[in-house]
């Protein structure tokens, strides 16, 4: 447990996290501490384990060795702990995963109403102010299938925020979007980062990383190859693999 | 800035098509001399084949047999002085349907109006004053329901309406059966007096209403992570699916009594209902499972990530989507269930088909086979077709926002 004495206790503490799919060793000893309010960007080639790692943080994937402590609670098989932690962590998926049979406002209010037991009216008021925050209050009564990809992803962000999470996870939030829609989603994420939300973002949007990330982690073959501030990563990368990958994604 | 180099093309309407009937016929039936010849030949052949059927239907057939036995075909041996109970069930149904129309549907006024008009015309034509009265009450309660629903609206009556539907089916059974030990107006009418279309409906409705939740539970059970539940569900489904319905009905009628202590008897109709329900549940489970498998894994993940419990994930997110996908299959299954109830004739119950056969066994009507069978066929067909239409409406209504 590397914990620098100057910092307060990290909100996410991972040490030596391992994960296998069958015999395939997907995560090979990840250790990472994330402070409250930090924005962390994880990047790396496909198959490097970055999505798998972010999904172990709310136990959509189970880790088989090592320790993950989120907000003081260790992730174990205890179902009650898992449900508690999931209420504190919002996640935004690459494929949005909105509920197609519910309207936008129902998508956002369903968890506050059924999990947090809020009255419907206050849940809807909160949802409307979230929709205004992500810039699409006029779409409240539509179904997800009637929205563009960028709008759907912004609804997904609002849905995650509706549970008032302490941490937001983003699993390649712009990878399934048409180019002209990427900016509208990134703008929402930048605003969120500036508001002080703790964020863990898997992305290849290097502009976003350079702009708002506090730290970056380069993943390859299930390991953290290199980490540092955006300045360090972009200007003085130490590892050959990092340099090669950056040159591949930055020069096309 | 520089002006646009390419002039903007205005959006144009699609090339027109001749939508009139004559235009359609000219394009599809008479576009060349060969097509014209084929059309004429086909028309001739059709007339040749249909003519005898139409002549029989309107000239030769003697529909008196249906008229004479209409009450038997509809309600079997149900006591005549208690028929008002059957009417009462219909009045309630009309009121609830009207209410549903007023609260939820609020459209297709032509269809609703046509149904009411037909009922009113029948009332005007009815010779029996009691029947006329009941038909008029039917129209009245439907209109009352529509009005109430229209005024009340979703917010006020939405829940009441769901409750009314849930309560309706047990209530119908109670009204038809009466109270054991009850006297006079509400006396017990044992199930061996139930018959005709009434019995067919009761078997169908109980089969659908009970097997639906049972089938969903079995489908979930088969996908459960607990091995015991999974094995029991799978074993049940595979066992029932491996046996014909008629065998199950025979077993229910002949073998169940062997396991009961002497003196205890279970009503024959109830046994048939249990058999049909258990049979239907197994098939329903497989259909629902098909729907469950079509739901992408991301839906489970999104629900869980929001902290929804397993129960809420299932009931709020997964099942509503899965069931919508399988509506066509489920309606298909319910239509076959409706027709399969006719198998209860083999265990001696007098449903629509059974009563038809017993009428034909009467020497007086022995030569009217065709009329009776055609009439029964028509009844089965019209209700099956109605279910099919309703399912299409349901699909469009629920498809909102789905691409």
Interface residues (C-beta under 8 A of the other chain):
Chain A: X58 X60 X83 X84 X86 X87 X89 X90 X91 X93 X95 X97 X98 X99 X100 X101 X103 X110 X111 X114 X115 X142 X143 X144 X145 X146 X159 X160 X163
Chain B: X296 X298 X299 X301 X302 X303 X304 X305 X306 X307 X308 X309 X312 X316 X317 X320 X321 X324 X400 X401 X402 X403
